[in-house]
Amino acid sequence: MQTRDGDAFAHQLLRFSALAASFIAVTVYQRYLNQGLQIRWRAWMSRQLLGHWVRPRSSRRPTRARPDP
């Protein structure tokens, strides 16, 4: 049951290393894409909110308080 086969071990180690490297690469790329999407979404949201805020007649103009007679 417990045979020490160096060639099989090396093959399995190589297979595991390839799978681990692939998993790490996919995870890093997924995180990169997710963060890029977040940055683009925040920039878009900021432009939208700023555009609505500075748009003419989007809010009431401040009124001056009249002095008491």
trRosetta pair geometry for C-beta under 8 A, 3 or more apart (Angstrom, degrees):
i j d omega theta_ij theta_ji phi_ij phi_ji
4 9 7.8 -14 -166 -31 61 134
5 8 4.0 38 106 20 120 115
5 9 6.3 158 90 -17 64 86
6 9 5.6 -57 -145 38 32 113
6 10 6.2 32 158 -20 67 105
7 10 5.8 -53 -147 36 30 110
7 11 6.4 31 153 -19 63 107
8 11 5.6 -54 -149 36 32 114
8 12 6.3 29 154 -16 66 107
9 12 5.8 -57 -146 40 30 107
9 13 6.1 31 154 -20 66 108
10 13 5.6 -53 -143 38 30 113
10 14 6.3 32 155 -20 63 105
11 14 5.8 -55 -150 36 28 111
11 15 6.4 29 152 -19 63 107
12 15 5.5 -52 -145 37 33 114
12 16 6.2 35 154 -19 66 105
13 16 5.7 -52 -145 37 30 111
13 17 6.3 33 154 -21 63 106
14 17 5.7 -53 -146 35 30 113
14 18 6.5 30 155 -19 63 105
15 18 5.9 -55 -151 35 29 110
15 19 6.5 26 153 -15 64 107
16 19 5.8 -58 -148 40 32 109
16 20 6.1 30 156 -18 68 109
17 20 5.8 -55 -142 39 29 110
17 21 6.1 28 158 -18 64 108
18 21 5.9 -55 -144 38 28 109
18 22 6.3 29 155 -20 63 108
19 22 5.7 -55 -147 36 30 112
19 23 6.3 30 155 -19 65 107
20 23 5.8 -54 -147 37 30 111
20 24 6.3 29 155 -18 64 107
21 24 5.8 -54 -146 38 31 111
21 25 6.2 31 155 -19 65 107
22 25 5.8 -56 -146 37 29 110
22 26 6.3 26 157 -16 65 107
23 26 5.9 -56 -146 38 29 108
23 27 6.2 27 156 -18 64 110
24 27 5.8 -58 -146 38 29 111
24 28 6.2 27 158 -17 66 107
25 28 6.0 -56 -145 38 28 108
25 29 6.2 24 158 -15 64 110
26 29 5.9 -59 -145 41 28 109
26 30 6.1 32 155 -22 65 108
27 30 5.7 -53 -145 35 29 112
27 31 6.5 28 156 -17 63 105
28 31 5.8 -55 -150 37 31 110
28 32 6.3 35 151 -22 64 106
29 32 5.4 -51 -147 35 34 116
29 33 6.4 32 155 -16 66 104
30 33 5.9 -55 -148 38 30 108
30 34 6.2 31 153 -20 64 109
31 34 5.6 -55 -145 38 31 114
31 35 6.3 27 158 -15 66 107
32 35 6.1 -59 -147 39 26 105
32 36 6.4 27 154 -18 62 109
33 36 5.6 -55 -147 37 31 113
33 37 6.3 33 155 -20 65 105
34 37 5.8 -54 -150 35 30 112
34 38 6.5 31 151 -20 63 104
35 38 5.5 -49 -147 34 36 114
35 39 6.4 37 154 -20 66 102
36 39 5.8 -53 -148 35 32 110
36 40 6.4 28 155 -14 65 106
37 40 5.9 -56 -146 40 31 108
37 41 6.1 31 156 -20 66 109
38 41 5.7 -56 -144 38 29 110
38 42 6.2 27 158 -17 65 107
39 42 5.9 -55 -146 37 28 108
39 43 6.4 27 155 -17 63 107
40 43 5.8 -56 -147 38 31 111
40 44 6.3 32 155 -19 65 107
41 44 5.7 -55 -147 38 31 111
41 45 6.2 30 155 -19 65 108
42 45 5.7 -53 -143 39 31 111
42 46 6.2 34 156 -21 64 105
43 46 5.7 -53 -147 35 30 112
43 47 6.5 30 154 -18 63 105
44 47 5.8 -56 -150 36 31 110
44 48 6.3 30 153 -19 65 107
45 48 5.7 -54 -147 36 32 112
45 49 6.2 25 158 -14 66 108
46 49 6.0 -57 -143 41 28 105
46 50 6.0 24 160 -15 65 112
47 50 5.9 -59 -141 43 26 108
47 51 6.0 30 158 -23 63 110
48 51 5.8 -57 -148 35 26 112
48 52 6.5 21 157 -14 63 106
49 52 5.9 -55 -148 38 32 107
49 53 6.1 31 154 -22 65 110
50 53 5.5 -56 -143 37 32 113
50 54 6.2 7 166 0 68 110
51 54 6.7 -67 -138 46 24 91
51 55 6.2 45 157 -50 61 101
52 55 5.7 -38 -146 3 30 122
52 58 5.9 151 171 -151 62 148
53 58 6.6 -169 -143 102 17 149
53 59 7.7 4 -151 -19 56 125
54 58 7.5 55 72 24 12 142
55 58 4.2 92 73 -47 92 127
60 63 7.8 -40 154 -25 112 93
